């Protein structure tokens, strides 16, 4: 159990467009999902914490109007990168925490975004 | 500022040896501790978690926790080249808390 999927796995887009990334917990309910970003050869950077049915909590320095997060159900959270620019090119990874469980997070396979 | 520190490495060990990865944390209120493995270009994968002082073994992996000294370690016995990856330590204080991440230790197991 504890499988998390992400879609798409890879996306290339033009500067100025918006990109939506989906994160799904396939075999468990996730009250909390997390969105991370990772640049090459750098560590994970938490962007925001997403709780089902409520507004996401963004980390300091992350623009909430640029990175829109929606957690509409216990199995789905989405991240929309609005008006993407080349500096937004990165590896975006979601994780999910099981309902009524410990703090362990299970990660999706990640989405590699390239903005031209 | 709550911190989790790891030696960045690279840590290089020969195949079959024991690899020892260490992690220290600053928040004495931390209650749960995790080791993740991340291959290059892939997302992290949970290997071990530990909540109580002492050792926890799972196959070739052993997590060791010492809350008094504020460190947690991961031992990998009979290291294999497929163990070559970056190992991330993560810590949380209490339930329903976000994880505080270390920067990771790069491990290379040489055949």
Boltz contact constraints between the chains, C-beta under 6 A:
constraints:
  - contact:
      token1: [A, 43]
      token2: [B, 103]
      max_distance: 6.0
  - contact:
      token1: [A, 43]
      token2: [B, 104]
      max_distance: 6.0
  - contact:
      token1: [A, 44]
      token2: [B, 101]
      max_distance: 6.0
  - contact:
      token1: [A, 49]
      token2: [B, 98]
      max_distance: 6.0
  - contact:
      token1: [A, 93]
      token2: [B, 43]
      max_distance: 6.0
  - contact:
      token1: [A, 102]
      token2: [B, 32]
      max_distance: 6.0
  - contact:
      token1: [A, 103]
      token2: [B, 32]
      max_distance: 6.0
  - contact:
      token1: [A, 103]
      token2: [B, 92]
      max_distance: 6.0
  - contact:
      token1: [A, 103]
      token2: [B, 97]
      max_distance: 6.0
  - contact:
      token1: [A, 104]
      token2: [B, 46]
      max_distance: 6.0
  - contact:
      token1: [A, 104]
      token2: [B, 49]
      max_distance: 6.0
  - contact:
      token1: [A, 107]
      token2: [B, 43]
      max_distance: 6.0
  - contact:
      token1: [A, 107]
      token2: [B, 44]
      max_distance: 6.0
  - contact:
      token1: [A, 109]
      token2: [B, 43]
      max_distance: 6.0
  - contact:
      token1: [A, 110]
      token2: [B, 43]
      max_distance: 6.0
